[in-house]
């Protein structure tokens, strides 16, 4: 079975299977965080082409006196942290997979603002569709440095196969159960990528 056919089949089945869970989570988010329930943001997809990624919202929209959003750590709620630690906030991305904007497995889609900051080698992570999970996610997730994360992403691009994808999916489930590597040290999620090269 080709990667795309597997993505279509698995995402379609996943959306049906998890429909009750998705509904319940949406209801709780509406009660605890208000609207909107979904977090939508443009992210770079295959070859850097933008697409709108959807996830469950996990943070408040709290702003400081200057009108800017507060730091992630100040806006994160215990409920939002639970959604992230269990990866339940990622369930809506199955719709992105079904539409062909993402794959079940691939480098995680990062921010559009990072595109001009990548080296030629780092940009190679966009040679495949971004994934709901990936090689970096089962090898440290947000606890990795940016350098390590990009090295793992490019390694996946060069070594991808159907069997490797199955291995990644299997170990993703294990990582989620153990709630391992959810955030970087001292960060609510992952520190911002500045483009500075590591020595």
Beta strands, then each sheet from edge to edge (+ up, - down):
strand 1: 38-44
strand 2: 50-56
strand 3: 103-105
strand 4: 131-133
sheet 1: 1+ 2-
sheet 2: 3+ 4+
end
